[in-house]
């Protein structure tokens, strides 16, 4: 079977499914190996990336889906959904970020990090299907655990949580205030360089003094 025929089959499956299709499902349907499937998918993704195309092929974890391009969202949304466009407040963005970086976290842990009640933001994120319940913590009261959903990955253009930007390292000072380690290290490097330069000046001055005494 040639490449174009295989591409057409994959495209039909993804279009008809209307959901994320696991790679193993595509391999089973097409009888392609993992590397062959990945190669065809990558070619398709490049073709869809042309600015004149209205759809794109996205990867979410180990699954693929055909979606309308994000830049056309404002034209599509009014046609298919009469609800107001999802609008995340700074508080909701803060909560979903905490959950993304701390999968399977409880409401109490989220509020301990933020220092404020987070009920409203959590309910909104659940309603938008950006987070979901991930079981119960084995602790008194059995508090609910939360994690992000594939819809969160799609919304922020991520293939997986591994693509989240790395957070700066931090520690608490004597006043229990957060101090960024990277900032401390940078200042230490500057101070060490200054000390080194001062030492050089001291050595030069000492040499000059010795030369004057000899003369």
PyMOL commands that place a pseudoatom at each C-alpha (Angstrom):
pseudoatom trace, name=CA, resn=UNK, resi=1, chain=A, elem=C, hetatm=0, pos=[0.000, 0.000, 0.000]
pseudoatom trace, name=CA, resn=UNK, resi=2, chain=A, elem=C, hetatm=0, pos=[1.471, 3.352, -1.025]
pseudoatom trace, name=CA, resn=UNK, resi=3, chain=A, elem=C, hetatm=0, pos=[1.930, 6.334, 1.242]
pseudoatom trace, name=CA, resn=UNK, resi=4, chain=A, elem=C, hetatm=0, pos=[-1.013, 8.372, -0.140]
pseudoatom trace, name=CA, resn=UNK, resi=5, chain=A, elem=C, hetatm=0, pos=[-3.422, 5.483, 0.434]
pseudoatom trace, name=CA, resn=UNK, resi=6, chain=A, elem=C, hetatm=0, pos=[-2.154, 5.014, 4.009]
pseudoatom trace, name=CA, resn=UNK, resi=7, chain=A, elem=C, hetatm=0, pos=[-2.468, 8.752, 4.637]
pseudoatom trace, name=CA, resn=UNK, resi=8, chain=A, elem=C, hetatm=0, pos=[-6.035, 8.739, 3.327]
pseudoatom trace, name=CA, resn=UNK, resi=9, chain=A, elem=C, hetatm=0, pos=[-6.997, 5.859, 5.630]
pseudoatom trace, name=CA, resn=UNK, resi=10, chain=A, elem=C, hetatm=0, pos=[-5.508, 7.574, 8.687]
pseudoatom trace, name=CA, resn=UNK, resi=11, chain=A, elem=C, hetatm=0, pos=[-7.206, 10.849, 7.753]
pseudoatom trace, name=CA, resn=UNK, resi=12, chain=A, elem=C, hetatm=0, pos=[-10.581, 9.081, 7.386]
pseudoatom trace, name=CA, resn=UNK, resi=13, chain=A, elem=C, hetatm=0, pos=[-10.214, 7.372, 10.766]
pseudoatom trace, name=CA, resn=UNK, resi=14, chain=A, elem=C, hetatm=0, pos=[-9.333, 10.596, 12.561]
pseudoatom trace, name=CA, resn=UNK, resi=15, chain=A, elem=C, hetatm=0, pos=[-12.111, 12.546, 10.817]
pseudoatom trace, name=CA, resn=UNK, resi=16, chain=A, elem=C, hetatm=0, pos=[-14.793, 9.927, 11.472]
pseudoatom trace, name=CA, resn=UNK, resi=17, chain=A, elem=C, hetatm=0, pos=[-13.714, 9.347, 15.079]
pseudoatom trace, name=CA, resn=UNK, resi=18, chain=A, elem=C, hetatm=0, pos=[-14.043, 12.999, 16.084]
pseudoatom trace, name=CA, resn=UNK, resi=19, chain=A, elem=C, hetatm=0, pos=[-11.926, 12.234, 19.154]
pseudoatom trace, name=CA, resn=UNK, resi=20, chain=A, elem=C, hetatm=0, pos=[-8.388, 11.439, 20.156]
pseudoatom trace, name=CA, resn=UNK, resi=21, chain=A, elem=C, hetatm=0, pos=[-7.347, 8.144, 18.570]
pseudoatom trace, name=CA, resn=UNK, resi=22, chain=A, elem=C, hetatm=0, pos=[-4.600, 6.175, 20.275]
pseudoatom trace, name=CA, resn=UNK, resi=23, chain=A, elem=C, hetatm=0, pos=[-1.548, 5.322, 18.169]
pseudoatom trace, name=CA, resn=UNK, resi=24, chain=A, elem=C, hetatm=0, pos=[-2.106, 1.618, 18.877]
pseudoatom trace, name=CA, resn=UNK, resi=25, chain=A, elem=C, hetatm=0, pos=[-5.625, 1.901, 17.400]
pseudoatom trace, name=CA, resn=UNK, resi=26, chain=A, elem=C, hetatm=0, pos=[-4.222, 3.378, 14.197]
pseudoatom trace, name=CA, resn=UNK, resi=27, chain=A, elem=C, hetatm=0, pos=[-1.520, 0.711, 14.047]
pseudoatom trace, name=CA, resn=UNK, resi=28, chain=A, elem=C, hetatm=0, pos=[-4.135, -2.021, 14.422]
pseudoatom trace, name=CA, resn=UNK, resi=29, chain=A, elem=C, hetatm=0, pos=[-6.390, -0.549, 11.721]
pseudoatom trace, name=CA, resn=UNK, resi=30, chain=A, elem=C, hetatm=0, pos=[-3.639, 0.164, 9.194]
pseudoatom trace, name=CA, resn=UNK, resi=31, chain=A, elem=C, hetatm=0, pos=[-1.275, -2.701, 10.056]
pseudoatom trace, name=CA, resn=UNK, resi=32, chain=A, elem=C, hetatm=0, pos=[1.567, -0.176, 10.167]
pseudoatom trace, name=CA, resn=UNK, resi=33, chain=A, elem=C, hetatm=0, pos=[4.537, -0.376, 12.506]
pseudoatom trace, name=CA, resn=UNK, resi=34, chain=A, elem=C, hetatm=0, pos=[5.134, 2.313, 15.110]
pseudoatom trace, name=CA, resn=UNK, resi=35, chain=A, elem=C, hetatm=0, pos=[7.931, 4.028, 13.145]
pseudoatom trace, name=CA, resn=UNK, resi=36, chain=A, elem=C, hetatm=0, pos=[5.968, 3.880, 9.871]
pseudoatom trace, name=CA, resn=UNK, resi=37, chain=A, elem=C, hetatm=0, pos=[2.895, 5.402, 11.490]
pseudoatom trace, name=CA, resn=UNK, resi=38, chain=A, elem=C, hetatm=0, pos=[4.934, 8.132, 13.181]
pseudoatom trace, name=CA, resn=UNK, resi=39, chain=A, elem=C, hetatm=0, pos=[6.571, 9.010, 9.865]
pseudoatom trace, name=CA, resn=UNK, resi=40, chain=A, elem=C, hetatm=0, pos=[3.254, 9.321, 8.010]
pseudoatom trace, name=CA, resn=UNK, resi=41, chain=A, elem=C, hetatm=0, pos=[1.696, 11.319, 10.849]
pseudoatom trace, name=CA, resn=UNK, resi=42, chain=A, elem=C, hetatm=0, pos=[4.617, 13.753, 10.813]
pseudoatom trace, name=CA, resn=UNK, resi=43, chain=A, elem=C, hetatm=0, pos=[4.252, 14.300, 7.044]
pseudoatom trace, name=CA, resn=UNK, resi=44, chain=A, elem=C, hetatm=0, pos=[0.540, 14.910, 7.502]
pseudoatom trace, name=CA, resn=UNK, resi=45, chain=A, elem=C, hetatm=0, pos=[1.143, 17.385, 10.322]
pseudoatom trace, name=CA, resn=UNK, resi=46, chain=A, elem=C, hetatm=0, pos=[3.561, 19.332, 8.128]
pseudoatom trace, name=CA, resn=UNK, resi=47, chain=A, elem=C, hetatm=0, pos=[1.039, 19.424, 5.272]
pseudoatom trace, name=CA, resn=UNK, resi=48, chain=A, elem=C, hetatm=0, pos=[-1.733, 20.665, 7.571]
pseudoatom trace, name=CA, resn=UNK, resi=49, chain=A, elem=C, hetatm=0, pos=[0.555, 23.371, 8.941]
pseudoatom trace, name=CA, resn=UNK, resi=50, chain=A, elem=C, hetatm=0, pos=[0.195, 25.300, 5.658]
pseudoatom trace, name=CA, resn=UNK, resi=51, chain=A, elem=C, hetatm=0, pos=[-1.464, 28.605, 6.519]
pseudoatom trace, name=CA, resn=UNK, resi=52, chain=A, elem=C, hetatm=0, pos=[-4.208, 28.017, 3.932]
pseudoatom trace, name=CA, resn=UNK, resi=53, chain=A, elem=C, hetatm=0, pos=[-5.412, 24.838, 5.651]
pseudoatom trace, name=CA, resn=UNK, resi=54, chain=A, elem=C, hetatm=0, pos=[-8.253, 25.099, 8.152]
pseudoatom trace, name=CA, resn=UNK, resi=55, chain=A, elem=C, hetatm=0, pos=[-7.428, 21.988, 10.174]
pseudoatom trace, name=CA, resn=UNK, resi=56, chain=A, elem=C, hetatm=0, pos=[-4.431, 20.653, 12.018]
pseudoatom trace, name=CA, resn=UNK, resi=57, chain=A, elem=C, hetatm=0, pos=[-3.354, 17.260, 13.313]
pseudoatom trace, name=CA, resn=UNK, resi=58, chain=A, elem=C, hetatm=0, pos=[-2.455, 17.441, 16.981]
pseudoatom trace, name=CA, resn=UNK, resi=59, chain=A, elem=C, hetatm=0, pos=[-0.762, 14.947, 19.279]
pseudoatom trace, name=CA, resn=UNK, resi=60, chain=A, elem=C, hetatm=0, pos=[-1.948, 14.566, 22.867]
pseudoatom trace, name=CA, resn=UNK, resi=61, chain=A, elem=C, hetatm=0, pos=[0.161, 12.127, 24.864]
pseudoatom trace, name=CA, resn=UNK, resi=62, chain=A, elem=C, hetatm=0, pos=[0.107, 8.992, 22.668]
pseudoatom trace, name=CA, resn=UNK, resi=63, chain=A, elem=C, hetatm=0, pos=[-3.008, 9.889, 20.671]
pseudoatom trace, name=CA, resn=UNK, resi=64, chain=A, elem=C, hetatm=0, pos=[-3.857, 11.976, 17.600]
pseudoatom trace, name=CA, resn=UNK, resi=65, chain=A, elem=C, hetatm=0, pos=[-6.842, 14.107, 16.588]
pseudoatom trace, name=CA, resn=UNK, resi=66, chain=A, elem=C, hetatm=0, pos=[-7.926, 16.291, 13.696]
pseudoatom trace, name=CA, resn=UNK, resi=67, chain=A, elem=C, hetatm=0, pos=[-8.948, 19.732, 14.933]
pseudoatom trace, name=CA, resn=UNK, resi=68, chain=A, elem=C, hetatm=0, pos=[-9.827, 23.123, 13.540]
pseudoatom trace, name=CA, resn=UNK, resi=69, chain=A, elem=C, hetatm=0, pos=[-6.910, 25.531, 13.713]
pseudoatom trace, name=CA, resn=UNK, resi=70, chain=A, elem=C, hetatm=0, pos=[-6.798, 27.616, 16.865]
pseudoatom trace, name=CA, resn=UNK, resi=71, chain=A, elem=C, hetatm=0, pos=[-6.523, 30.889, 14.935]
pseudoatom trace, name=CA, resn=UNK, resi=72, chain=A, elem=C, hetatm=0, pos=[-10.007, 30.240, 13.458]
pseudoatom trace, name=CA, resn=UNK, resi=73, chain=A, elem=C, hetatm=0, pos=[-11.574, 29.663, 16.878]
pseudoatom trace, name=CA, resn=UNK, resi=74, chain=A, elem=C, hetatm=0, pos=[-13.434, 32.984, 17.006]
pseudoatom trace, name=CA, resn=UNK, resi=75, chain=A, elem=C, hetatm=0, pos=[-15.242, 32.124, 13.752]
pseudoatom trace, name=CA, resn=UNK, resi=76, chain=A, elem=C, hetatm=0, pos=[-16.122, 28.552, 14.738]
pseudoatom trace, name=CA, resn=UNK, resi=77, chain=A, elem=C, hetatm=0, pos=[-17.241, 28.941, 18.339]
pseudoatom trace, name=CA, resn=UNK, resi=78, chain=A, elem=C, hetatm=0, pos=[-20.412, 31.021, 17.730]
pseudoatom trace, name=CA, resn=UNK, resi=79, chain=A, elem=C, hetatm=0, pos=[-21.679, 28.432, 15.234]
pseudoatom trace, name=CA, resn=UNK, resi=80, chain=A, elem=C, hetatm=0, pos=[-21.328, 25.334, 17.404]
pseudoatom trace, name=CA, resn=UNK, resi=81, chain=A, elem=C, hetatm=0, pos=[-21.754, 26.655, 20.930]
pseudoatom trace, name=CA, resn=UNK, resi=82, chain=A, elem=C, hetatm=0, pos=[-24.004, 29.490, 22.014]
pseudoatom trace, name=CA, resn=UNK, resi=83, chain=A, elem=C, hetatm=0, pos=[-22.458, 29.706, 25.476]
pseudoatom trace, name=CA, resn=UNK, resi=84, chain=A, elem=C, hetatm=0, pos=[-20.134, 32.566, 26.258]
pseudoatom trace, name=CA, resn=UNK, resi=85, chain=A, elem=C, hetatm=0, pos=[-16.549, 31.978, 25.185]
pseudoatom trace, name=CA, resn=UNK, resi=86, chain=A, elem=C, hetatm=0, pos=[-14.486, 30.377, 27.991]
pseudoatom trace, name=CA, resn=UNK, resi=87, chain=A, elem=C, hetatm=0, pos=[-12.556, 33.082, 29.749]
pseudoatom trace, name=CA, resn=UNK, resi=88, chain=A, elem=C, hetatm=0, pos=[-10.135, 32.062, 32.476]
pseudoatom trace, name=CA, resn=UNK, resi=89, chain=A, elem=C, hetatm=0, pos=[-9.543, 34.602, 35.207]
pseudoatom trace, name=CA, resn=UNK, resi=90, chain=A, elem=C, hetatm=0, pos=[-6.039, 35.121, 36.606]
pseudoatom trace, name=CA, resn=UNK, resi=91, chain=A, elem=C, hetatm=0, pos=[-7.120, 33.060, 39.642]
pseudoatom trace, name=CA, resn=UNK, resi=92, chain=A, elem=C, hetatm=0, pos=[-8.291, 30.162, 37.449]
pseudoatom trace, name=CA, resn=UNK, resi=93, chain=A, elem=C, hetatm=0, pos=[-5.066, 30.283, 35.434]
pseudoatom trace, name=CA, resn=UNK, resi=94, chain=A, elem=C, hetatm=0, pos=[-3.111, 30.192, 38.677]
pseudoatom trace, name=CA, resn=UNK, resi=95, chain=A, elem=C, hetatm=0, pos=[-5.043, 27.155, 39.932]
pseudoatom trace, name=CA, resn=UNK, resi=96, chain=A, elem=C, hetatm=0, pos=[-4.783, 25.200, 36.672]
pseudoatom trace, name=CA, resn=UNK, resi=97, chain=A, elem=C, hetatm=0, pos=[-1.040, 25.943, 36.565]
pseudoatom trace, name=CA, resn=UNK, resi=98, chain=A, elem=C, hetatm=0, pos=[-0.618, 24.579, 40.091]
pseudoatom trace, name=CA, resn=UNK, resi=99, chain=A, elem=C, hetatm=0, pos=[-2.525, 21.421, 39.143]
pseudoatom trace, name=CA, resn=UNK, resi=100, chain=A, elem=C, hetatm=0, pos=[-0.530, 20.991, 35.918]
pseudoatom trace, name=CA, resn=UNK, resi=101, chain=A, elem=C, hetatm=0, pos=[2.771, 21.144, 37.795]
pseudoatom trace, name=CA, resn=UNK, resi=102, chain=A, elem=C, hetatm=0, pos=[1.436, 19.030, 40.681]
pseudoatom trace, name=CA, resn=UNK, resi=103, chain=A, elem=C, hetatm=0, pos=[-0.739, 16.246, 39.235]
pseudoatom trace, name=CA, resn=UNK, resi=104, chain=A, elem=C, hetatm=0, pos=[-3.072, 14.585, 41.726]
pseudoatom trace, name=CA, resn=UNK, resi=105, chain=A, elem=C, hetatm=0, pos=[-3.156, 17.457, 44.176]
pseudoatom trace, name=CA, resn=UNK, resi=106, chain=A, elem=C, hetatm=0, pos=[-5.906, 18.149, 46.727]
pseudoatom trace, name=CA, resn=UNK, resi=107, chain=A, elem=C, hetatm=0, pos=[-7.969, 21.302, 47.128]
pseudoatom trace, name=CA, resn=UNK, resi=108, chain=A, elem=C, hetatm=0, pos=[-6.341, 21.962, 50.522]
pseudoatom trace, name=CA, resn=UNK, resi=109, chain=A, elem=C, hetatm=0, pos=[-2.848, 21.721, 48.994]
pseudoatom trace, name=CA, resn=UNK, resi=110, chain=A, elem=C, hetatm=0, pos=[-3.844, 24.135, 46.222]
pseudoatom trace, name=CA, resn=UNK, resi=111, chain=A, elem=C, hetatm=0, pos=[-5.150, 26.614, 48.781]
pseudoatom trace, name=CA, resn=UNK, resi=112, chain=A, elem=C, hetatm=0, pos=[-2.022, 26.198, 50.918]
pseudoatom trace, name=CA, resn=UNK, resi=113, chain=A, elem=C, hetatm=0, pos=[0.079, 27.237, 47.907]
pseudoatom trace, name=CA, resn=UNK, resi=114, chain=A, elem=C, hetatm=0, pos=[-2.175, 30.159, 46.924]
pseudoatom trace, name=CA, resn=UNK, resi=115, chain=A, elem=C, hetatm=0, pos=[-3.109, 31.261, 50.432]
pseudoatom trace, name=CA, resn=UNK, resi=116, chain=A, elem=C, hetatm=0, pos=[-6.759, 31.846, 49.462]
pseudoatom trace, name=CA, resn=UNK, resi=117, chain=A, elem=C, hetatm=0, pos=[-9.954, 29.834, 48.925]
pseudoatom trace, name=CA, resn=UNK, resi=118, chain=A, elem=C, hetatm=0, pos=[-9.972, 28.227, 45.465]
pseudoatom trace, name=CA, resn=UNK, resi=119, chain=A, elem=C, hetatm=0, pos=[-13.442, 26.644, 45.289]
pseudoatom trace, name=CA, resn=UNK, resi=120, chain=A, elem=C, hetatm=0, pos=[-14.752, 28.970, 42.572]
pseudoatom trace, name=CA, resn=UNK, resi=121, chain=A, elem=C, hetatm=0, pos=[-11.737, 28.484, 40.307]
pseudoatom trace, name=CA, resn=UNK, resi=122, chain=A, elem=C, hetatm=0, pos=[-11.820, 24.707, 40.712]
pseudoatom trace, name=CA, resn=UNK, resi=123, chain=A, elem=C, hetatm=0, pos=[-15.549, 24.564, 39.844]
pseudoatom trace, name=CA, resn=UNK, resi=124, chain=A, elem=C, hetatm=0, pos=[-14.955, 26.723, 36.767]
pseudoatom trace, name=CA, resn=UNK, resi=125, chain=A, elem=C, hetatm=0, pos=[-12.046, 24.538, 35.589]
pseudoatom trace, name=CA, resn=UNK, resi=126, chain=A, elem=C, hetatm=0, pos=[-14.155, 21.410, 36.098]
pseudoatom trace, name=CA, resn=UNK, resi=127, chain=A, elem=C, hetatm=0, pos=[-16.977, 23.011, 34.095]
pseudoatom trace, name=CA, resn=UNK, resi=128, chain=A, elem=C, hetatm=0, pos=[-14.588, 23.858, 31.251]
pseudoatom trace, name=CA, resn=UNK, resi=129, chain=A, elem=C, hetatm=0, pos=[-13.231, 20.273, 31.447]
pseudoatom trace, name=CA, resn=UNK, resi=130, chain=A, elem=C, hetatm=0, pos=[-9.675, 21.537, 31.884]
pseudoatom trace, name=CA, resn=UNK, resi=131, chain=A, elem=C, hetatm=0, pos=[-9.258, 19.518, 35.097]
pseudoatom trace, name=CA, resn=UNK, resi=132, chain=A, elem=C, hetatm=0, pos=[-10.850, 16.333, 36.397]
pseudoatom trace, name=CA, resn=UNK, resi=133, chain=A, elem=C, hetatm=0, pos=[-11.026, 14.272, 39.543]
pseudoatom trace, name=CA, resn=UNK, resi=134, chain=A, elem=C, hetatm=0, pos=[-8.187, 11.754, 39.825]
pseudoatom trace, name=CA, resn=UNK, resi=135, chain=A, elem=C, hetatm=0, pos=[-9.361, 9.603, 42.716]
pseudoatom trace, name=CA, resn=UNK, resi=136, chain=A, elem=C, hetatm=0, pos=[-9.164, 10.071, 46.471]
pseudoatom trace, name=CA, resn=UNK, resi=137, chain=A, elem=C, hetatm=0, pos=[-6.149, 10.608, 48.711]
pseudoatom trace, name=CA, resn=UNK, resi=138, chain=A, elem=C, hetatm=0, pos=[-5.575, 7.809, 51.205]
pseudoatom trace, name=CA, resn=UNK, resi=139, chain=A, elem=C, hetatm=0, pos=[-5.845, 10.128, 54.210]
pseudoatom trace, name=CA, resn=UNK, resi=140, chain=A, elem=C, hetatm=0, pos=[-8.462, 11.147, 56.778]
pseudoatom trace, name=CA, resn=UNK, resi=141, chain=A, elem=C, hetatm=0, pos=[-11.524, 12.534, 55.026]
pseudoatom trace, name=CA, resn=UNK, resi=142, chain=A, elem=C, hetatm=0, pos=[-10.439, 10.997, 51.698]
pseudoatom trace, name=CA, resn=UNK, resi=143, chain=A, elem=C, hetatm=0, pos=[-9.984, 14.374, 49.935]
pseudoatom trace, name=CA, resn=UNK, resi=144, chain=A, elem=C, hetatm=0, pos=[-10.431, 14.507, 46.160]
pseudoatom trace, name=CA, resn=UNK, resi=145, chain=A, elem=C, hetatm=0, pos=[-7.360, 14.630, 43.944]
pseudoatom trace, name=CA, resn=UNK, resi=146, chain=A, elem=C, hetatm=0, pos=[-7.261, 16.771, 40.796]
pseudoatom trace, name=CA, resn=UNK, resi=147, chain=A, elem=C, hetatm=0, pos=[-5.313, 16.547, 37.539]
pseudoatom trace, name=CA, resn=UNK, resi=148, chain=A, elem=C, hetatm=0, pos=[-5.423, 18.283, 34.160]
pseudoatom trace, name=CA, resn=UNK, resi=149, chain=A, elem=C, hetatm=0, pos=[-7.222, 16.777, 31.165]
pseudoatom trace, name=CA, resn=UNK, resi=150, chain=A, elem=C, hetatm=0, pos=[-6.285, 16.245, 27.508]
pseudoatom trace, name=CA, resn=UNK, resi=151, chain=A, elem=C, hetatm=0, pos=[-8.464, 19.292, 26.787]
pseudoatom trace, name=CA, resn=UNK, resi=152, chain=A, elem=C, hetatm=0, pos=[-6.029, 21.354, 28.882]
pseudoatom trace, name=CA, resn=UNK, resi=153, chain=A, elem=C, hetatm=0, pos=[-3.143, 20.112, 26.722]
pseudoatom trace, name=CA, resn=UNK, resi=154, chain=A, elem=C, hetatm=0, pos=[-5.053, 20.982, 23.551]
pseudoatom trace, name=CA, resn=UNK, resi=155, chain=A, elem=C, hetatm=0, pos=[-5.988, 24.435, 24.826]
pseudoatom trace, name=CA, resn=UNK, resi=156, chain=A, elem=C, hetatm=0, pos=[-2.372, 25.322, 25.636]
pseudoatom trace, name=CA, resn=UNK, resi=157, chain=A, elem=C, hetatm=0, pos=[-0.843, 23.567, 22.625]
pseudoatom trace, name=CA, resn=UNK, resi=158, chain=A, elem=C, hetatm=0, pos=[1.058, 20.901, 24.560]
pseudoatom trace, name=CA, resn=UNK, resi=159, chain=A, elem=C, hetatm=0, pos=[1.657, 17.275, 23.611]
pseudoatom trace, name=CA, resn=UNK, resi=160, chain=A, elem=C, hetatm=0, pos=[2.149, 16.301, 27.247]
pseudoatom trace, name=CA, resn=UNK, resi=161, chain=A, elem=C, hetatm=0, pos=[2.851, 17.838, 30.652]
pseudoatom trace, name=CA, resn=UNK, resi=162, chain=A, elem=C, hetatm=0, pos=[6.548, 17.146, 30.039]
pseudoatom trace, name=CA, resn=UNK, resi=163, chain=A, elem=C, hetatm=0, pos=[6.529, 20.182, 27.716]
pseudoatom trace, name=CA, resn=UNK, resi=164, chain=A, elem=C, hetatm=0, pos=[5.616, 22.600, 30.507]
pseudoatom trace, name=CA, resn=UNK, resi=165, chain=A, elem=C, hetatm=0, pos=[8.293, 25.277, 31.037]
pseudoatom trace, name=CA, resn=UNK, resi=166, chain=A, elem=C, hetatm=0, pos=[10.726, 24.457, 33.814]
pseudoatom trace, name=CA, resn=UNK, resi=167, chain=A, elem=C, hetatm=0, pos=[10.010, 26.320, 37.025]
pseudoatom trace, name=CA, resn=UNK, resi=168, chain=A, elem=C, hetatm=0, pos=[12.806, 28.294, 38.706]
pseudoatom trace, name=CA, resn=UNK, resi=169, chain=A, elem=C, hetatm=0, pos=[14.269, 26.688, 41.821]
pseudoatom trace, name=CA, resn=UNK, resi=170, chain=A, elem=C, hetatm=0, pos=[13.407, 28.378, 45.094]
pseudoatom trace, name=CA, resn=UNK, resi=171, chain=A, elem=C, hetatm=0, pos=[13.841, 28.088, 48.848]
pseudoatom trace, name=CA, resn=UNK, resi=172, chain=A, elem=C, hetatm=0, pos=[12.445, 29.819, 51.922]
pseudoatom trace, name=CA, resn=UNK, resi=173, chain=A, elem=C, hetatm=0, pos=[14.521, 32.391, 53.796]
pseudoatom trace, name=CA, resn=UNK, resi=174, chain=A, elem=C, hetatm=0, pos=[14.529, 32.967, 57.558]
pseudoatom trace, name=CA, resn=UNK, resi=175, chain=A, elem=C, hetatm=0, pos=[11.261, 34.924, 57.232]
pseudoatom trace, name=CA, resn=UNK, resi=176, chain=A, elem=C, hetatm=0, pos=[9.613, 32.054, 55.336]
pseudoatom trace, name=CA, resn=UNK, resi=177, chain=A, elem=C, hetatm=0, pos=[9.633, 34.108, 52.142]
pseudoatom trace, name=CA, resn=UNK, resi=178, chain=A, elem=C, hetatm=0, pos=[10.311, 32.497, 48.772]
pseudoatom trace, name=CA, resn=UNK, resi=179, chain=A, elem=C, hetatm=0, pos=[13.759, 33.210, 47.382]
pseudoatom trace, name=CA, resn=UNK, resi=180, chain=A, elem=C, hetatm=0, pos=[14.676, 32.117, 43.864]
pseudoatom trace, name=CA, resn=UNK, resi=181, chain=A, elem=C, hetatm=0, pos=[17.845, 30.000, 43.940]
pseudoatom trace, name=CA, resn=UNK, resi=182, chain=A, elem=C, hetatm=0, pos=[18.831, 30.984, 40.401]
pseudoatom trace, name=CA, resn=UNK, resi=183, chain=A, elem=C, hetatm=0, pos=[18.800, 34.661, 41.426]
pseudoatom trace, name=CA, resn=UNK, resi=184, chain=A, elem=C, hetatm=0, pos=[20.927, 33.863, 44.467]
pseudoatom trace, name=CA, resn=UNK, resi=185, chain=A, elem=C, hetatm=0, pos=[23.429, 31.912, 42.374]
pseudoatom trace, name=CA, resn=UNK, resi=186, chain=A, elem=C, hetatm=0, pos=[23.635, 34.749, 39.856]
pseudoatom trace, name=CA, resn=UNK, resi=187, chain=A, elem=C, hetatm=0, pos=[24.366, 37.268, 42.626]
pseudoatom trace, name=CA, resn=UNK, resi=188, chain=A, elem=C, hetatm=0, pos=[26.928, 34.922, 44.147]
pseudoatom trace, name=CA, resn=UNK, resi=189, chain=A, elem=C, hetatm=0, pos=[28.704, 34.668, 40.785]
pseudoatom trace, name=CA, resn=UNK, resi=190, chain=A, elem=C, hetatm=0, pos=[28.770, 38.459, 40.509]
pseudoatom trace, name=CA, resn=UNK, resi=191, chain=A, elem=C, hetatm=0, pos=[30.095, 38.803, 44.066]
pseudoatom trace, name=CA, resn=UNK, resi=192, chain=A, elem=C, hetatm=0, pos=[32.749, 36.147, 43.465]
pseudoatom trace, name=CA, resn=UNK, resi=193, chain=A, elem=C, hetatm=0, pos=[33.868, 37.945, 40.321]
pseudoatom trace, name=CA, resn=UNK, resi=194, chain=A, elem=C, hetatm=0, pos=[34.066, 41.213, 42.243]
pseudoatom trace, name=CA, resn=UNK, resi=195, chain=A, elem=C, hetatm=0, pos=[36.138, 39.556, 44.973]
pseudoatom trace, name=CA, resn=UNK, resi=196, chain=A, elem=C, hetatm=0, pos=[38.388, 38.063, 42.336]
pseudoatom trace, name=CA, resn=UNK, resi=197, chain=A, elem=C, hetatm=0, pos=[38.884, 41.464, 40.689]
pseudoatom trace, name=CA, resn=UNK, resi=198, chain=A, elem=C, hetatm=0, pos=[39.596, 43.068, 44.089]
pseudoatom trace, name=CA, resn=UNK, resi=199, chain=A, elem=C, hetatm=0, pos=[42.186, 40.385, 44.829]
pseudoatom trace, name=CA, resn=UNK, resi=200, chain=A, elem=C, hetatm=0, pos=[43.854, 41.090, 41.508]
pseudoatom trace, name=CA, resn=UNK, resi=201, chain=A, elem=C, hetatm=0, pos=[44.006, 44.794, 42.373]
pseudoatom trace, name=CA, resn=UNK, resi=202, chain=A, elem=C, hetatm=0, pos=[45.534, 43.951, 45.769]
pseudoatom trace, name=CA, resn=UNK, resi=203, chain=A, elem=C, hetatm=0, pos=[48.186, 41.806, 44.108]
pseudoatom trace, name=CA, resn=UNK, resi=204, chain=A, elem=C, hetatm=0, pos=[49.034, 44.568, 41.635]
pseudoatom trace, name=CA, resn=UNK, resi=205, chain=A, elem=C, hetatm=0, pos=[49.263, 47.160, 44.426]
pseudoatom trace, name=CA, resn=UNK, resi=206, chain=A, elem=C, hetatm=0, pos=[51.522, 44.864, 46.469]
pseudoatom trace, name=CA, resn=UNK, resi=207, chain=A, elem=C, hetatm=0, pos=[53.840, 44.328, 43.511]
pseudoatom trace, name=CA, resn=UNK, resi=208, chain=A, elem=C, hetatm=0, pos=[54.011, 48.072, 42.928]
pseudoatom trace, name=CA, resn=UNK, resi=209, chain=A, elem=C, hetatm=0, pos=[54.886, 48.666, 46.579]
pseudoatom trace, name=CA, resn=UNK, resi=210, chain=A, elem=C, hetatm=0, pos=[57.662, 46.025, 46.474]
pseudoatom trace, name=CA, resn=UNK, resi=211, chain=A, elem=C, hetatm=0, pos=[59.099, 47.569, 43.305]
pseudoatom trace, name=CA, resn=UNK, resi=212, chain=A, elem=C, hetatm=0, pos=[59.111, 51.031, 44.902]
pseudoatom trace, name=CA, resn=UNK, resi=213, chain=A, elem=C, hetatm=0, pos=[60.966, 49.713, 47.994]
pseudoatom trace, name=CA, resn=UNK, resi=214, chain=A, elem=C, hetatm=0, pos=[63.577, 47.981, 45.801]
pseudoatom trace, name=CA, resn=UNK, resi=215, chain=A, elem=C, hetatm=0, pos=[64.144, 51.161, 43.877]
for i in range(1, 215): cmd.bond("trace and resi %d" % i, "trace and resi %d" % (i + 1))
show_as sticks, trace
zoom trace
